[in-house]
Amino acid sequence: MNEIVVNAPNRWRLETPGTDGWVRTARPDATRKYFLVSADCHANEPADLWLKRMDPKYHERLPRVVTDKDGVQWRVSEGYRPDRLRLATLEGEDAARNKAGADAAGRIADHIRDGVDVELMFPNKGLAMWATPDAEFAMAQCRAWNDWAWEMFAPHQDHIVIAGAIATGDLEGSIAEVQRLAKLGFRCLTLPCKPVWGAHDVNHANYNLPHFDRLWAAVQDADLPITFHVSTGRDPRASRGNGGAVVNYVSHSLSPTIEPVANLCASGVLERFKGLRFATIEAGIGWVPWLLGAMDEAYKKHHFWVRPKLQGLPSDYYRAHGFASFQEDKAGLDLAESHGLSNNFMWANDYPHHEGTWPHSAEAIERTMGQLSDTSRAKILGLNAARFLKLDLPARYRT
């Protein structure tokens, strides 16, 4: 961290109101420190990971970078529109984030300096694995990523929990992969927000339908939590031009993560599979209180249309089974205690992404969590994620 230059556009990240009145803090050198689990971090995969590990029949279809006649580089994937690369302009800690996280030792050192005890690691380049209407091709990419991640990081599961990738459009392949990953020792799974890649289509199988019951049974038998990461299921780069970066992030990356939550909570899936636990990842939390109210309102006021009839309200199933990760979401944190959601929210530093808080997580926590009780802060910063992932609490945090 000492080598990272905090360039001018990032100096705001150092701002903090302090921790007066806090029983514990998130500072890595604190005598009384919170147990910190980052519920959303990302690998830094080698660019040739899939090329080296997949059948040659897929090679020409893999995501790749191409250079046009003007020397401009474009990221090309069969499910996305081409995306121009502008990484050469990054400076200071923005540039450092692009290089971080390639190996276990470096990741662990970076997290220790940031106060993080355990991370849940998701794909990075691999978020494009689901960007294809060919479910078997997507599943082949997921298997390659899972094998690489296990080989690289399995010896470090006390610090790095790997989210095994599943392409649910391939139902039989998904069931087999869940069972394979469980035998290997994976502790978490990640599924696309929409199982069949692409725009909304009422004819596509979705997670509310009994079509997926055999998958839920396999997940429940394996006792593995499932996650839905932003920007999976459909193209998040749907806008271009003025404000496109903001429009894409808010409208096409974050908001579609609501869909799998409603699918599970309103459909009876969680009555049939009471052992499931799920989380939305990197989508924030401010929308969760609104969503729970909206689902309950629809269930009660549209009772004549709603099938099946549930034993409880949709919000009851969320509180019992659901979690949501965020980086900085003051609005959501302001509502956590008043809406009874302190048991459902999980903080993350999103290492090493620009949307995250690394390497200044303590300051971000201090800016956004001063209104919470010590008990709620402890849950949101680490204890909820420990429950979600079934982690053992280290001895130093048990008192």
Secondary structure, DSSP 4 states (H G I P E B T S, - for coil): -TT----GGGGGGG-----TT-SSB--TT-SSB---EEEEEE----TTHHHHHS-GGGGGGS-EEEE-TTS-EEEE-TTS--EE--GGG--HHHHHHHH--SSHHHHHHHHHHHT-SEEEEE-SGGGGGG-SS-HHHHHHHHHHHHHHHHHHHGGGTTTEEEEEE--TTSHHHHHHHHHHHHHHT--EEEE-SSSS-SS--TTS--TTSGGGHHHHHHHHHHT--EEEETT-SS-S----STTHHHHIIIIIIIGGGHHHHHHHHHSSHHHH-TT--EEEESS-STHHHHHHHHHHHHHHHTTTT--SPPSS-HHHHHHHHEEEEESS-HHHHHHHTTTT-TTTEEE---TT-TTS-TT-HHHHHHHH-TTS-HHHHHIIIIIHHHHHHTPPPPGGG--
